[in-house]
Amino acid sequence: MNNFVDNLQDVFRLFGPIDIKRMFGGHGLSREGLMFGLVSDDIVYLKADAVNKGYFEELGLPRFEYIRKGQVATLSYFQAPEEIMDDSAEAAIWARRSFDAALRGDARARSRKE
């Protein structure tokens, strides 16, 4: 890992223990097996859905984008506010919102399988 990624355990300490795994040239952030965030180019992105995406949009935070087959593709992750890096209480609030979005998404996926 790198120093930026290693520091995320401390950033999110008030949220609780997180798992950080390398994936696709970046890192995935998860808790209890659910991915709630990702890191790309030392930028933290947090999961968003219809319930919590307004918090990101209100601050004008950009959505995660990448190039796929020559086209710009997006995921339901938005850049986290920079303040979370220095404020673990704020980081816990944002992480909880994104973890809740992951829980909602997981519940929808399970209900479709049934």
JOMO-V977018 format. One record per residue. N is the residue number from 1. RES is the residue in one letter. OMEGA is omega in whole degrees, 0 to 359 (none if undefined). BURIAL is I if it has 9 or more other ideal C-beta (glycine too) atoms within 8 Angstrom, else O. Layout:
N_RES_OMEGA_BURIAL + N_RES_OMEGA_BURIAL
This chain:
1_M_177_O + 2_N_183_O + 3_N_180_O + 4_F_182_O + 5_V_179_I + 6_D_182_O + 7_N_185_I + 8_L_175_I + 9_Q_179_I + 10_D_180_O + 11_V_185_I + 12_F_185_I + 13_R_180_O + 14_L_175_O + 15_F_181_I + 16_G_182_O + 17_P_178_O + 18_I_174_I + 19_D_179_O + 20_I_182_I + 21_K_176_O + 22_R_175_O + 23_M_173_O + 24_F_178_O + 25_G_178_O + 26_G_180_I + 27_H_174_I + 28_G_177_I + 29_L_181_I + 30_S_175_I + 31_R_180_I + 32_E_177_O + 33_G_180_O + 34_L_180_I + 35_M_180_I + 36_F_181_I + 37_G_175_I + 38_L_179_I + 39_V_176_I + 40_S_180_I + 41_D_179_O + 42_D_174_O + 43_I_178_O + 44_V_174_I + 45_Y_182_I + 46_L_183_I + 47_K_179_I + 48_A_173_I + 49_D_183_I + 50_A_183_O + 51_V_187_O + 52_N_185_I + 53_K_178_I + 54_G_178_O + 55_Y_179_I + 56_F_182_I + 57_E_179_I + 58_E_180_O + 59_L_180_O + 60_G_182_O + 61_L_184_I + 62_P_176_O + 63_R_176_I + 64_F_178_I + 65_E_175_O + 66_Y_180_O + 67_I_179_O + 68_R_181_O + 69_K_177_O + 70_G_181_O + 71_Q_175_O + 72_V_177_O + 73_A_179_O + 74_T_172_O + 75_L_181_I + 76_S_177_O + 77_Y_178_I + 78_F_177_I + 79_Q_178_I + 80_A_176_I + 81_P_182_I + 82_E_183_O + 83_E_183_O + 84_I_182_I + 85_M_182_I + 86_D_184_O + 87_D_185_O + 88_S_176_I + 89_A_177_O + 90_E_178_I + 91_A_180_I + 92_A_179_I + 93_I_181_O + 94_W_179_I + 95_A_180_I + 96_R_178_I + 97_R_182_I + 98_S_175_I + 99_F_177_I + 100_D_177_I + 101_A_177_I + 102_A_178_I + 103_L_179_I + 104_R_179_I + 105_G_179_I + 106_D_179_I + 107_A_178_O + 108_R_180_O + 109_A_179_O + 110_R_182_O + 111_S_177_O + 112_R_181_O + 113_K_185_O + 114_E_none_O
